Amino acid sequence: MKKDGSWTSNLPTPNNSFSGVKKKLKKNIGLYCIIFPAVLYFLIWAYWPMYGVIIAFKDFLPGIGILDSPWVGFAHFERFFNSFYFERLLRNTVAISLYTIIIGIPLPIILALMFNEIRSKRLRTFTQTISYAPHFISVVVVVGMILFFLSPSNGLINNLIEMFGGEKKNFLADPASFWHIFVWSGVWQSIGWSSLIYTAAMAGISPEQYEAAYIDGAGKLQRIWHVTLPGIIPTIIILSILSVGGIMSVGHEKILLLQNGLNQETSEVISTYVYKSGILNAQYSFSAAIGLFNNVINFSILLVVNSIARKVSETSLW
């Protein structure tokens, strides 16, 4: 308040505000230059193409373009929901994702705990290298390895079965075996790489906590349960939220390479159907509608799971 009784505002004037932003920009110009390529990447490849989502509500004709194509409303969504294959696609997608989450979350944690207990640095480095090396193998090579091991004529697994008096089996022709083959081969390829995140989180736990637990008489398993696991709980929660938030996203590349007419009952998922409808059959609007439905469900589940995690553990994505 001034002497004459009038009030003065503490809010910055537009000029002062612009000057402050300009100073901060000049001060951190190096950091902005570092982050600029990443921002540009997402603007070009993630945000700019989003306008194309409107073709899900149109009968898209490439000859006249997106904006001039006629509107059809929710016709493509209704067609997908009323189709006879909708239930099967949804069942296979959710089942494979849940199977992957149930197996894929605890196993890397267990592996990281095992690495953390290895005292020899050379042995730990060697075993970690072996475990995460499959992460760098391409999907095509992995599928080739699966076919080599599971070949009904001369596959290694069938040769072992025959050696012990059993009968050879065409595993990839059995619909009941497809989920197991897909999930466990994926776990084998990703478990080592995923365990590195938990190993890094364990490295941040103070050694004093282990020393205090040891002095109090805690055994190895007790130290793991009361010190190590609580120390990596935030990391476990964040990765679990991300996994559950992508429950409707099952990659189509590996499934298409393993798929055949005999196992299609359990191998056909939403992503493979979108690929076949959009790329092979040129049903662009229909496939866009399916993809939009898939992404909306994923985003909704992510919001719900993140909200639950924030209330239960006070750890969340935001």
C-alpha positions as CSV (number, residue, x, y, z in Angstrom):
1,M,0.0,0.0,0.0
2,K,1.2,3.5,-0.9
3,K,1.2,6.4,1.5
4,D,-1.9,7.8,-0.2
5,G,-3.8,4.6,0.7
6,S,-3.9,3.1,-2.8
7,W,-2.9,-0.6,-3.4
8,T,0.0,-1.7,-5.6
9,S,0.0,-5.0,-7.4
10,N,2.9,-7.5,-6.9
11,L,2.1,-9.2,-10.2
12,P,4.8,-8.8,-12.8
13,T,4.1,-6.6,-15.7
14,P,4.0,-8.1,-19.2
15,N,7.4,-6.6,-20.0
16,N,9.0,-7.9,-16.8
17,S,7.5,-11.4,-17.4
18,F,8.8,-11.5,-20.9
19,S,12.2,-10.3,-19.7
20,G,12.3,-13.1,-17.1
21,V,11.5,-15.7,-19.7
22,K,14.1,-14.3,-22.0
23,K,16.7,-14.5,-19.2
24,K,15.9,-18.1,-18.3
25,L,16.0,-19.0,-22.0
26,K,19.4,-17.4,-22.4
27,K,20.7,-19.0,-19.2
28,N,19.6,-22.5,-20.1
29,I,20.1,-22.4,-23.9
30,G,22.3,-25.4,-23.8
31,L,19.7,-27.6,-22.2
32,Y,17.0,-26.4,-24.6
33,C,19.3,-27.3,-27.5
34,I,19.7,-30.8,-26.1
35,I,16.0,-31.4,-25.6
36,F,14.9,-29.7,-28.9
37,P,15.5,-32.8,-31.2
38,A,13.4,-35.0,-28.9
39,V,10.6,-32.4,-28.8
40,L,10.8,-32.0,-32.6
41,Y,10.7,-35.8,-33.0
42,F,7.4,-36.2,-31.0
43,L,5.9,-33.1,-32.7
44,I,6.5,-34.6,-36.2
45,W,5.8,-38.3,-35.5
46,A,3.4,-38.3,-32.6
47,Y,1.3,-35.1,-32.6
48,W,1.2,-33.9,-36.2
49,P,-0.3,-37.2,-37.5
50,M,-3.1,-37.0,-34.9
51,Y,-5.3,-35.0,-37.1
52,G,-5.6,-38.2,-39.3
53,V,-7.7,-39.8,-36.5
54,I,-10.8,-38.2,-38.1
55,I,-10.7,-40.8,-40.9
56,A,-12.1,-43.2,-38.2
57,F,-15.4,-41.2,-38.6
58,K,-15.2,-40.9,-42.4
59,D,-15.3,-43.1,-45.4
60,F,-11.7,-42.2,-46.4
61,L,-11.0,-42.1,-50.1
62,P,-7.3,-41.5,-50.9
63,G,-8.2,-39.8,-54.2
64,I,-10.0,-36.9,-52.6
65,G,-8.1,-36.7,-49.3
66,I,-9.0,-36.7,-45.6
67,L,-10.9,-33.5,-45.4
68,D,-13.1,-34.0,-48.4
69,S,-14.0,-37.7,-47.6
70,P,-17.6,-38.1,-46.5
71,W,-18.5,-38.4,-42.8
72,V,-20.0,-41.7,-41.6
73,G,-20.1,-41.1,-37.9
74,F,-19.7,-44.2,-35.7
75,A,-20.5,-46.6,-38.6
76,H,-17.0,-48.2,-38.5
77,F,-17.1,-48.7,-34.7
78,E,-20.6,-50.3,-34.9
79,R,-19.3,-52.6,-37.6
80,F,-16.4,-53.7,-35.5
81,F,-18.5,-54.1,-32.3
82,N,-21.2,-56.1,-34.1
83,S,-18.8,-58.4,-36.0
84,F,-18.5,-62.1,-35.0
85,Y,-14.7,-61.8,-34.5
86,F,-14.9,-58.9,-32.0
87,E,-15.2,-61.2,-28.9
88,R,-12.3,-63.4,-30.1
89,L,-10.0,-60.5,-30.9
90,L,-10.7,-58.9,-27.5
91,R,-10.3,-62.2,-25.6
92,N,-7.0,-63.1,-27.3
93,T,-5.5,-59.6,-26.9
94,V,-6.4,-59.3,-23.2
95,A,-5.4,-62.9,-22.4
96,I,-2.0,-62.6,-24.0
97,S,-1.4,-59.2,-22.3
98,L,-2.4,-60.4,-18.9
99,Y,-0.3,-63.6,-19.3
100,T,2.7,-61.4,-20.2
101,I,2.1,-59.1,-17.3
102,I,1.7,-61.9,-14.7
103,I,4.9,-63.6,-15.9
104,G,6.9,-60.5,-17.1
105,I,6.7,-58.4,-13.9
106,P,7.9,-60.7,-11.1
107,L,10.6,-62.7,-13.1
108,P,12.9,-59.7,-13.8
109,I,12.6,-58.7,-10.2
110,I,13.7,-62.2,-9.1
111,L,16.5,-62.1,-11.6
112,A,17.7,-58.7,-10.4
113,L,17.6,-59.9,-6.8
114,M,19.8,-62.9,-7.8
115,F,22.3,-60.6,-9.5
116,N,22.3,-58.4,-6.5
117,E,23.4,-61.3,-4.3
118,I,26.4,-62.2,-6.5
119,R,29.5,-60.9,-4.8
120,S,31.9,-61.5,-7.6
121,K,31.8,-58.5,-9.9
122,R,33.2,-60.4,-12.8
123,L,30.7,-63.2,-12.5
124,R,27.8,-60.7,-12.1
125,T,28.9,-58.8,-15.2
126,F,29.2,-62.1,-17.2
127,T,25.7,-63.4,-16.2
128,Q,24.0,-60.0,-16.8
129,T,25.5,-59.8,-20.2
130,I,24.2,-63.3,-21.1
131,S,20.8,-62.5,-19.7
132,Y,20.2,-59.2,-21.6
133,A,21.9,-60.2,-24.9
134,P,18.6,-61.7,-26.3
135,H,17.1,-58.2,-26.1
136,F,19.2,-57.2,-29.1
137,I,18.1,-60.1,-31.3
138,S,15.6,-59.1,-33.9
139,V,12.1,-60.6,-33.9
140,V,12.7,-62.4,-37.2
141,V,15.7,-64.2,-35.7
142,V,13.8,-65.1,-32.5
143,V,11.0,-66.6,-34.6
144,G,13.5,-68.5,-36.7
145,M,14.9,-69.9,-33.4
146,I,11.4,-70.9,-32.3
147,L,10.8,-72.7,-35.5
148,F,14.1,-74.5,-35.3
149,F,13.4,-75.8,-31.8
150,L,9.7,-76.6,-32.4
151,S,9.8,-78.0,-35.9
152,P,7.6,-81.1,-36.0
153,S,10.0,-83.0,-38.3
154,N,13.5,-82.3,-37.0
155,G,13.1,-79.7,-34.2
156,L,15.3,-80.1,-31.1
157,I,12.3,-80.3,-28.7
158,N,10.6,-83.0,-30.7
159,N,13.8,-85.0,-31.1
160,L,14.1,-85.0,-27.3
161,I,10.5,-86.0,-26.9
162,E,11.0,-88.9,-29.4
163,M,14.2,-89.9,-27.6
164,F,12.3,-90.4,-24.4
165,G,9.6,-92.5,-26.1
166,G,7.1,-89.8,-26.8
167,E,5.4,-88.7,-30.0
168,K,6.4,-85.7,-32.0
169,K,3.9,-82.8,-31.9
170,N,3.4,-79.8,-34.1
171,F,3.3,-77.1,-31.4
172,L,2.6,-74.2,-33.7
173,A,-0.4,-76.0,-35.2
174,D,-1.9,-76.4,-31.7
175,P,-4.1,-73.3,-30.7
176,A,-3.7,-74.2,-27.0
177,S,0.1,-73.9,-27.2
178,F,0.3,-70.5,-29.0
179,W,-0.1,-68.3,-26.0
180,H,2.7,-70.2,-24.1
181,I,5.1,-70.0,-27.0
182,F,4.5,-66.3,-27.6
183,V,4.7,-65.2,-24.0
184,W,7.6,-67.4,-22.8
185,S,9.8,-66.6,-25.8
186,G,9.1,-62.9,-25.2
187,V,10.0,-63.2,-21.5
188,W,13.2,-65.0,-22.5
189,Q,14.1,-62.1,-24.8
190,S,13.3,-59.3,-22.4
191,I,13.9,-60.6,-18.9
192,G,17.6,-59.6,-18.7
193,W,17.0,-56.1,-20.1
194,S,14.1,-55.5,-17.7
195,S,16.1,-56.7,-14.7
196,L,18.7,-53.9,-15.4
197,I,16.2,-51.3,-14.3
198,Y,15.6,-53.0,-11.0
199,T,19.4,-53.6,-10.6
200,A,19.9,-49.9,-11.0
201,A,17.2,-49.2,-8.4
202,M,18.9,-51.5,-6.0
203,A,22.2,-49.7,-6.4
204,G,20.5,-46.6,-5.0
205,I,19.7,-48.3,-1.7
206,S,22.0,-47.1,1.1
207,P,24.5,-49.8,2.3
208,E,23.8,-48.6,5.8
209,Q,20.4,-50.1,5.7
210,Y,21.8,-53.5,5.0
211,E,24.4,-53.1,7.7
212,A,21.7,-52.1,10.3
213,A,19.6,-55.1,9.3
214,Y,22.6,-57.4,9.6
215,I,23.5,-56.0,13.0
216,D,19.8,-56.6,14.1
217,G,20.2,-60.3,13.2
218,A,18.3,-60.3,9.9
219,G,19.2,-63.1,7.5
220,K,19.7,-62.8,3.8
221,L,16.0,-63.4,2.9
222,Q,14.9,-61.0,5.6
223,R,17.2,-58.3,4.3
224,I,15.8,-58.8,0.8
225,W,12.2,-58.7,2.1
226,H,12.6,-55.7,4.5
227,V,15.3,-53.7,2.8
228,T,15.7,-54.5,-0.9
229,L,12.1,-54.9,-1.9
230,P,10.8,-51.7,-0.1
231,G,13.7,-49.8,-1.8
232,I,12.6,-50.7,-5.3
233,I,8.8,-50.6,-4.7
234,P,8.4,-47.2,-6.5
235,T,10.2,-48.6,-9.5
236,I,8.0,-51.7,-9.5
237,I,4.9,-49.6,-9.3
238,I,5.9,-47.3,-12.1
239,L,6.8,-50.2,-14.5
240,S,3.6,-52.1,-13.5
241,I,1.5,-49.0,-14.3
242,L,3.1,-48.8,-17.7
243,S,2.6,-52.5,-18.4
244,V,-1.1,-52.5,-17.4
245,G,-1.6,-49.2,-19.3
246,G,-0.6,-51.1,-22.5
247,I,-2.8,-54.1,-21.9
248,M,-4.5,-53.7,-25.3
249,S,-1.2,-53.3,-27.2
250,V,0.1,-56.6,-28.4
251,G,2.7,-56.3,-31.1
252,H,1.7,-57.7,-34.5
253,E,5.1,-58.5,-35.9
254,K,6.0,-61.6,-34.0
255,I,2.4,-62.9,-34.0
256,L,2.2,-62.6,-37.8
257,L,5.5,-64.6,-38.2
258,L,4.2,-67.4,-35.9
259,Q,0.6,-67.4,-37.1
260,N,-0.9,-70.0,-39.4
261,G,-4.3,-71.2,-40.4
262,L,-4.4,-73.8,-37.6
263,N,-3.5,-71.5,-34.6
264,Q,-5.4,-68.5,-35.8
265,E,-8.2,-69.1,-33.3
266,T,-5.9,-68.0,-30.4
267,S,-3.3,-66.0,-32.3
268,E,-5.5,-63.3,-34.0
269,V,-5.4,-60.1,-31.9
270,I,-6.5,-56.6,-32.5
271,S,-3.1,-55.4,-33.8
272,T,-2.9,-58.2,-36.4
273,Y,-6.4,-57.5,-37.5
274,V,-5.7,-53.8,-37.9
275,Y,-2.7,-54.6,-40.0
276,K,-4.6,-57.0,-42.3
277,S,-7.6,-54.6,-42.6
278,G,-5.6,-51.4,-43.1
279,I,-2.5,-52.5,-45.0
280,L,-3.6,-55.7,-46.9
281,N,-7.2,-54.9,-47.5
282,A,-6.9,-51.1,-47.7
283,Q,-9.8,-50.5,-45.3
284,Y,-8.2,-47.4,-43.9
285,S,-11.1,-45.9,-42.0
286,F,-12.2,-49.2,-40.5
287,S,-8.7,-50.0,-39.3
288,A,-8.3,-46.4,-37.9
289,A,-11.5,-46.9,-36.0
290,I,-10.3,-50.1,-34.4
291,G,-6.9,-48.5,-33.6
292,L,-8.7,-45.5,-32.0
293,F,-10.9,-47.8,-29.9
294,N,-7.8,-49.7,-28.8
295,N,-5.9,-46.6,-27.8
296,V,-8.9,-45.1,-25.9
297,I,-9.2,-48.3,-23.8
298,N,-5.5,-48.3,-23.1
299,F,-5.5,-44.6,-22.0
300,S,-8.6,-45.2,-19.8
301,I,-7.0,-48.1,-18.1
302,L,-3.8,-46.1,-17.6
303,L,-5.7,-43.3,-15.9
304,V,-7.6,-45.7,-13.6
305,V,-4.5,-47.7,-12.6
306,N,-2.4,-44.6,-12.1
307,S,-5.1,-43.2,-9.8
308,I,-5.3,-46.4,-7.8
309,A,-1.5,-46.5,-7.4
310,R,-1.4,-42.9,-6.2
311,K,-4.0,-43.5,-3.6
312,V,-2.6,-46.8,-2.4
313,S,1.1,-46.1,-2.5
314,E,1.5,-42.4,-3.2
315,T,3.7,-43.4,-6.2
316,S,2.4,-42.7,-9.7
317,L,3.3,-41.4,-13.1
318,W,1.7,-38.0,-12.3
